[in-house]
Amino acid sequence: MKFLWGMWRRRYFNWICGVASCFLLQACADSPEDVVSSYLEHTFLDNNGIKAYDLLSSEDKLYTDRNEFVKNLKRENVLNKKILEKYESHFSYEIIDTQINEDTSFVTVAISKPNAINVLGELVGYAMYSAFATLPENQQALAIARKFDAIMMSKDRLQVTEEKVFRLIKEKDEYRLFLDLGRPYKQQLLHKEAENLRKKAELKEQDGDFEAALQMYNESLALKHDQVVLSRAILIKRRLEHTLYPGQQKDFGMLRFRPETIEIRKVRIRRNPQGLPAYTEYTANEYMVMTYQVQNISEGQVFAIEEDNIFRTKSRLTDNYGNIMRELRPDIYTDEIEGMEFRLLKPGEKAVFKVVCEVPLNNKAGKFTWKILLKTDNEGAQTEAFVDFCSDQIQNISRMVKA
């Protein structure tokens, strides 16, 4: 019985010791504040990169080895180190806040130190003054040293305090600093991905797939801000908002716009030669004609959809290859094309207009966009409407010229 009692007592004693050790180890584990304090002691108040490196997260260590970290730390601290050697009391830090989550913690520290750039700038200025002053050359170095001491004594004027937030993550139940040393490499990859998206978006834009292009431009902007890409995205978004198809209508300001038909045919024009009777004829060549309806949807405004001169309507036709077909312009004796005339629209009034452009330059083109500039109220507001259509929507397409 004594033997069994002894065995039970030893086993119970060992179990208690094990549990106590676990609690002691947990109690002795470094807190987030302890890790940050150790890191600042090694890097801010000292220049011990070897010990500081051990406090870094595993991810940070993937992007820099110990030797490189030590070398970079020495290079960054070279000026502060010179000042620190004599004026150690001017360097201090204070932990002012800690936020501890499950696996990530944030420690905010107020760091105070002399502004090395200001100190150096004032010292250089005094050195230049001494060089041109009447001081003997053998006294200039002593004067500069005294000036440096005087600058450091006025630390309130040159002292700077900044708040810095350190992020810590748990690795194997220990806190480690996450400095994100791989950020430049990650940004390089993101910028490369953004550039690839931009190139793909440009190709989609050239193909006329503006929705896909806009999505890719936005994805590129999410990775990297680029003013050129942003401008393209804004233009395409506006274009999509102002795009419609034959038979579809949209309201732009006080104007309702509805493209109806697209034709290739000869165009009726009226000529009025000086000293001769006016007459009507058809052109020898065929042209592309878009017929569209407009309506004044305002309550009381009266306005025209184009300039005072009907032939100043701004429109053009482009295909999916980027070819541009210009609007038909009259010669000096032409005063009407397809019955177009300047017309004021009263509230609620509808009217049908036509616009004429050159026929497609390439019979392989399958997609087209007809852009037309319209006035949308009586205050001079204008908008561009984009009418998208395919070759099979063109009437009399058999008459298209061959490439």
C-alpha positions as CSV (number, residue, x, y, z in Angstrom):
1,M,0.0,0.0,0.0
2,K,2.8,2.4,0.9
3,F,4.4,1.6,-2.5
4,L,1.2,2.4,-4.4
5,W,0.6,5.5,-2.3
6,G,4.2,6.7,-3.2
7,M,3.6,6.1,-6.9
8,W,0.3,8.0,-6.8
9,R,1.8,10.9,-4.9
10,R,4.8,11.2,-7.3
11,R,2.5,11.1,-10.3
12,Y,0.2,13.7,-8.8
13,F,3.2,15.9,-7.9
14,N,4.5,15.7,-11.5
15,W,1.1,16.6,-12.9
16,I,0.9,19.7,-10.7
17,C,4.4,20.8,-11.7
18,G,3.6,20.3,-15.4
19,V,0.5,22.5,-15.1
20,A,2.4,25.1,-13.1
21,S,5.1,25.2,-15.7
22,C,2.6,25.8,-18.4
23,F,1.2,28.7,-16.5
24,L,4.6,30.1,-15.8
25,L,5.7,29.8,-19.4
26,Q,2.5,31.6,-20.5
27,A,3.0,34.3,-18.0
28,C,6.7,34.8,-19.0
29,A,5.8,35.0,-22.8
30,D,6.6,38.4,-24.2
31,S,3.6,40.7,-24.6
32,P,3.2,42.8,-27.7
33,E,4.5,45.8,-25.8
34,D,7.6,43.8,-24.7
35,V,8.4,42.8,-28.4
36,V,8.0,46.4,-29.6
37,S,10.1,47.7,-26.7
38,S,12.9,45.2,-27.5
39,Y,12.8,46.1,-31.2
40,L,13.1,49.9,-30.4
41,E,15.9,49.2,-28.0
42,H,17.8,47.4,-30.7
43,T,17.0,49.7,-33.6
44,F,16.2,53.1,-32.2
45,L,18.3,53.4,-29.1
46,D,21.0,51.0,-30.4
47,N,22.1,49.7,-33.7
48,N,21.9,46.0,-33.1
49,G,20.3,44.6,-36.2
50,I,21.2,41.1,-35.4
51,K,19.0,40.9,-32.3
52,A,16.2,43.0,-34.0
53,Y,16.1,40.5,-36.9
54,D,15.0,37.7,-34.5
55,L,11.9,39.7,-33.6
56,L,10.6,39.8,-37.2
57,S,7.8,37.7,-38.6
58,S,8.5,34.8,-40.8
59,E,7.0,36.6,-43.8
60,D,9.3,39.5,-43.4
61,K,12.3,37.1,-43.2
62,L,11.3,35.7,-46.6
63,Y,12.1,39.1,-48.2
64,T,15.3,40.0,-46.4
65,D,18.0,38.0,-44.8
66,R,19.8,38.9,-41.6
67,N,22.9,40.4,-43.3
68,E,20.8,42.6,-45.5
69,F,18.6,43.8,-42.6
70,V,21.6,44.7,-40.5
71,K,23.2,46.6,-43.4
72,N,20.0,48.5,-44.1
73,L,19.6,49.4,-40.5
74,K,23.1,50.8,-40.2
75,R,22.6,52.9,-43.3
76,E,19.3,54.3,-42.1
77,N,20.7,55.1,-38.6
78,V,24.1,56.6,-39.6
79,L,23.1,60.2,-38.8
80,N,21.0,59.5,-35.8
81,K,23.8,57.2,-34.4
82,K,26.3,60.1,-34.5
83,I,23.9,62.3,-32.6
84,L,22.9,59.5,-30.2
85,E,26.4,58.9,-29.1
86,K,26.6,62.2,-27.3
87,Y,23.0,63.2,-26.8
88,E,21.3,59.9,-25.8
89,S,18.8,61.7,-23.5
90,H,17.3,63.4,-26.6
91,F,16.1,60.0,-27.9
92,S,13.0,58.4,-26.2
93,Y,9.8,56.5,-26.9
94,E,6.6,55.8,-25.0
95,I,4.0,53.1,-25.7
96,I,0.6,55.0,-25.7
97,D,-1.9,52.4,-26.9
98,T,-2.2,48.6,-27.4
99,Q,-5.0,46.8,-29.2
100,I,-4.8,43.0,-28.8
101,N,-6.9,40.7,-31.0
102,E,-6.8,37.0,-31.5
103,D,-3.8,36.7,-33.8
104,T,-2.9,40.3,-34.6
105,S,-2.1,43.2,-32.3
106,F,-1.3,46.8,-32.8
107,V,1.0,48.9,-30.6
108,T,1.1,52.7,-30.9
109,V,4.3,54.3,-29.9
110,A,5.3,58.0,-29.5
111,I,8.9,58.4,-30.7
112,S,10.8,61.5,-29.9
113,K,14.2,62.5,-31.3
114,P,16.1,65.4,-32.8
115,N,15.3,66.2,-36.3
116,A,18.6,65.2,-37.9
117,I,17.9,67.0,-41.2
118,N,17.2,70.3,-39.4
119,V,20.2,69.8,-37.2
120,L,22.4,69.1,-40.1
121,G,20.9,71.9,-42.2
122,E,21.5,74.5,-39.5
123,L,25.0,73.2,-38.9
124,V,25.9,73.4,-42.6
125,G,24.6,76.9,-42.8
126,Y,26.7,77.9,-39.8
127,A,29.8,76.2,-41.3
128,M,29.4,78.1,-44.5
129,Y,29.0,81.3,-42.5
130,S,32.2,80.5,-40.6
131,A,34.1,79.8,-43.8
132,F,33.4,83.3,-45.1
133,A,33.8,85.0,-41.7
134,T,36.9,86.5,-40.3
135,L,37.6,83.5,-37.9
136,P,41.0,82.0,-38.4
137,E,41.0,78.6,-40.1
138,N,42.3,76.8,-37.0
139,Q,39.3,78.2,-34.9
140,Q,36.5,77.3,-37.4
141,A,36.3,73.6,-36.4
142,L,36.0,74.5,-32.7
143,A,33.4,77.1,-33.5
144,I,31.3,74.6,-35.5
145,A,31.5,72.1,-32.7
146,R,30.3,74.7,-30.2
147,K,27.5,75.6,-32.5
148,F,26.5,71.9,-32.7
149,D,26.4,71.8,-28.9
150,A,24.3,74.9,-28.8
151,I,21.9,73.5,-31.4
152,M,21.4,70.3,-29.4
153,M,20.9,72.3,-26.2
154,S,17.9,73.9,-27.9
155,K,16.3,70.5,-28.4
156,D,12.7,71.8,-27.9
157,R,13.1,73.8,-31.1
158,L,14.5,70.8,-33.1
159,Q,12.9,67.9,-31.3
160,V,10.2,66.0,-33.2
161,T,7.7,63.5,-31.9
162,E,5.9,61.1,-34.2
163,E,3.4,58.3,-33.6
164,K,4.1,55.0,-35.2
165,V,1.9,51.9,-35.1
166,F,3.5,48.5,-35.0
167,R,1.6,45.4,-36.1
168,L,2.4,42.1,-34.4
169,I,1.2,38.7,-35.4
170,K,1.3,35.4,-33.4
171,E,3.6,32.7,-34.6
172,K,3.7,29.6,-32.5
173,D,2.2,31.4,-29.5
174,E,4.9,34.2,-29.7
175,Y,4.4,37.7,-31.0
176,R,6.5,38.8,-33.9
177,L,6.7,42.2,-35.7
178,F,5.2,42.4,-39.1
179,L,7.0,45.2,-40.9
180,D,5.7,44.2,-44.4
181,L,9.2,44.3,-45.8
182,G,8.0,42.5,-48.9
183,R,5.7,45.3,-49.8
184,P,7.9,46.8,-52.6
185,Y,8.1,43.4,-54.2
186,K,4.3,42.9,-53.8
187,Q,3.6,46.3,-55.3
188,Q,5.9,45.5,-58.2
189,L,3.8,42.4,-58.9
190,L,0.5,44.4,-58.5
191,H,1.8,47.1,-60.9
192,K,2.7,44.5,-63.4
193,E,-0.7,42.9,-63.1
194,A,-2.3,46.3,-63.5
195,E,-0.3,47.0,-66.6
196,N,-1.4,43.6,-68.1
197,L,-5.1,44.5,-67.3
198,R,-4.6,47.9,-69.0
199,K,-3.3,46.3,-72.2
200,K,-6.2,43.8,-72.2
201,A,-8.7,46.6,-71.7
202,E,-7.2,48.6,-74.6
203,L,-7.7,45.5,-76.8
204,K,-11.3,45.1,-75.6
205,E,-11.9,48.8,-76.3
206,Q,-10.5,48.5,-79.8
207,D,-12.9,45.5,-80.4
208,G,-15.8,47.6,-79.2
209,D,-16.4,45.6,-76.1
210,F,-16.7,48.6,-73.8
211,E,-18.3,46.9,-70.9
212,A,-15.4,44.4,-70.6
213,A,-12.9,47.2,-71.2
214,L,-14.4,49.3,-68.3
215,Q,-14.3,46.3,-66.0
216,M,-10.6,45.7,-66.7
217,Y,-9.8,49.4,-66.4
218,N,-11.5,49.4,-63.0
219,E,-9.6,46.3,-61.9
220,S,-6.3,47.9,-63.0
221,L,-7.1,51.0,-61.0
222,A,-7.8,48.9,-57.9
223,L,-4.3,47.6,-58.1
224,K,-2.5,50.9,-59.2
225,H,-3.7,54.5,-59.6
226,D,-3.0,55.7,-63.1
227,Q,-4.4,59.0,-64.3
228,V,-4.5,57.9,-67.9
229,V,-6.3,54.7,-67.0
230,L,-8.7,56.7,-64.8
231,S,-9.5,59.1,-67.7
232,R,-10.1,56.2,-70.1
233,A,-12.5,54.5,-67.5
234,I,-14.4,57.8,-67.1
235,L,-14.8,58.2,-70.9
236,I,-15.9,54.7,-71.4
237,K,-18.4,54.9,-68.5
238,R,-19.8,58.0,-70.0
239,R,-19.9,56.4,-73.5
240,L,-21.8,53.4,-72.1
241,E,-24.3,55.7,-70.4
242,H,-24.8,57.4,-73.8
243,T,-24.9,54.3,-76.0
244,L,-28.1,53.0,-77.6
245,Y,-29.1,50.8,-80.5
246,P,-31.5,51.2,-83.4
247,G,-35.1,51.1,-82.0
248,Q,-34.0,52.1,-78.5
249,Q,-34.6,55.5,-77.0
250,K,-32.8,57.5,-74.3
251,D,-33.4,60.8,-72.7
252,F,-30.5,63.4,-72.7
253,G,-31.4,66.5,-70.7
254,M,-34.7,67.8,-72.3
255,L,-34.3,65.7,-75.4
256,R,-35.5,62.2,-76.1
257,F,-33.5,60.5,-78.8
258,R,-34.4,57.4,-80.8
259,P,-32.4,56.1,-83.8
260,E,-34.6,54.2,-86.2
261,T,-33.0,52.9,-89.4
262,I,-29.6,52.6,-91.0
263,E,-29.5,52.5,-94.8
264,I,-27.0,52.5,-97.6
265,R,-28.4,54.3,-100.6
266,K,-28.1,57.3,-102.9
267,V,-29.0,60.6,-101.2
268,R,-31.4,63.2,-102.3
269,I,-30.0,66.7,-102.4
270,R,-31.5,70.1,-103.5
271,R,-29.3,72.5,-105.4
272,N,-29.9,76.2,-105.8
273,P,-27.3,77.6,-108.3
274,Q,-27.0,81.3,-108.5
275,G,-29.2,82.7,-111.3
276,L,-30.8,79.3,-112.0
277,P,-34.0,77.6,-110.7
278,A,-33.5,75.2,-107.8
279,Y,-33.7,71.5,-108.5
280,T,-33.5,68.2,-106.7
281,E,-31.3,65.2,-107.6
282,Y,-29.8,62.1,-106.2
283,T,-26.1,61.6,-105.6
284,A,-24.1,59.5,-108.0
285,N,-22.5,57.6,-105.1
286,E,-24.2,55.8,-102.2
287,Y,-23.9,57.0,-98.6
288,M,-24.8,55.7,-95.2
289,V,-28.0,57.3,-93.9
290,M,-29.3,57.1,-90.3
291,T,-32.9,58.2,-89.6
292,Y,-33.7,59.2,-86.0
293,Q,-36.5,60.7,-84.1
294,V,-36.2,63.3,-81.4
295,Q,-38.7,64.8,-79.0
296,N,-38.6,67.9,-76.8
297,I,-39.6,66.5,-73.3
298,S,-39.4,69.8,-71.4
299,E,-42.3,71.6,-69.9
300,G,-41.6,75.0,-71.5
301,Q,-38.3,75.2,-73.3
302,V,-38.0,75.7,-77.1
303,F,-34.8,74.7,-78.7
304,A,-33.1,73.1,-81.8
305,I,-31.0,70.0,-81.7
306,E,-28.2,71.5,-83.9
307,E,-26.5,74.8,-84.7
308,D,-28.3,77.5,-86.7
309,N,-26.8,76.0,-89.8
310,I,-28.1,72.4,-90.3
311,F,-25.0,71.4,-92.1
312,R,-22.9,72.1,-89.0
313,T,-24.2,69.0,-87.2
314,K,-21.2,67.1,-85.8
315,S,-21.3,63.4,-86.5
316,R,-19.1,60.6,-87.7
317,L,-19.2,56.9,-88.3
318,T,-16.5,54.4,-87.2
319,D,-16.1,50.7,-87.6
320,N,-14.5,48.0,-85.5
321,Y,-11.2,48.5,-87.4
322,G,-11.0,52.2,-86.4
323,N,-11.8,53.5,-89.9
324,I,-13.7,56.8,-89.9
325,M,-16.4,57.7,-92.3
326,R,-17.1,61.5,-92.4
327,E,-20.4,63.3,-92.6
328,L,-21.5,64.4,-96.0
329,R,-20.9,68.1,-96.5
330,P,-22.6,70.2,-99.2
331,D,-21.0,72.3,-101.9
332,I,-21.6,75.9,-102.3
333,Y,-24.8,75.4,-104.3
334,T,-26.4,72.8,-102.1
335,D,-29.0,74.1,-99.6
336,E,-30.6,70.8,-98.5
337,I,-29.6,67.1,-97.9
338,E,-32.3,64.5,-97.3
339,G,-34.8,67.3,-96.4
340,M,-32.8,68.4,-93.4
341,E,-33.6,71.8,-92.2
342,F,-33.1,74.0,-89.1
343,R,-36.1,73.5,-86.8
344,L,-37.1,74.7,-83.3
345,L,-38.8,72.1,-81.2
346,K,-41.7,73.2,-79.0
347,P,-42.5,71.3,-75.7
348,G,-43.7,67.8,-76.5
349,E,-43.0,68.2,-80.2
350,K,-41.5,65.3,-82.2
351,A,-39.4,65.5,-85.4
352,V,-37.6,63.1,-87.7
353,F,-34.1,63.9,-88.9
354,K,-31.5,62.2,-91.0
355,V,-27.7,62.3,-90.9
356,V,-25.5,61.2,-93.8
357,C,-22.0,59.7,-93.8
358,E,-19.7,58.0,-96.2
359,V,-20.3,54.3,-96.8
360,P,-18.1,51.8,-94.9
361,L,-14.5,51.7,-96.2
362,N,-14.1,48.0,-95.5
363,N,-16.7,45.4,-96.3
364,K,-15.1,43.1,-93.6
365,A,-16.3,45.5,-90.9
366,G,-19.0,44.0,-88.7
367,K,-19.6,46.6,-86.0
368,F,-20.2,50.3,-86.3
369,T,-20.7,53.3,-84.0
370,W,-22.4,56.4,-85.2
371,K,-21.5,59.3,-82.9
372,I,-23.7,62.5,-83.1
373,L,-23.6,65.7,-81.1
374,L,-27.0,67.0,-80.0
375,K,-28.2,70.1,-78.2
376,T,-30.4,69.1,-75.3
377,D,-32.0,72.3,-74.0
378,N,-32.3,76.0,-74.7
379,E,-29.2,76.9,-72.6
380,G,-26.7,75.4,-74.9
381,A,-26.1,72.1,-73.2
382,Q,-24.8,69.4,-75.5
383,T,-24.3,65.7,-75.4
384,E,-22.8,63.0,-77.5
385,A,-25.0,60.0,-78.4
386,F,-23.4,56.8,-79.6
387,V,-25.5,54.5,-81.8
388,D,-24.0,51.0,-82.0
389,F,-25.1,48.6,-84.7
390,C,-23.9,45.6,-86.7
391,S,-23.6,45.1,-90.4
392,D,-26.7,42.9,-90.6
393,Q,-28.8,45.8,-89.3
394,I,-27.9,48.0,-92.3
395,Q,-30.6,48.0,-95.0
396,N,-29.4,47.5,-98.6
397,I,-26.1,46.1,-97.3
398,S,-25.5,44.3,-100.6
399,R,-24.5,47.6,-102.1
400,M,-21.5,48.1,-99.8
401,V,-18.3,48.9,-101.6
402,K,-15.7,46.2,-101.7
403,A,-12.4,46.7,-99.9
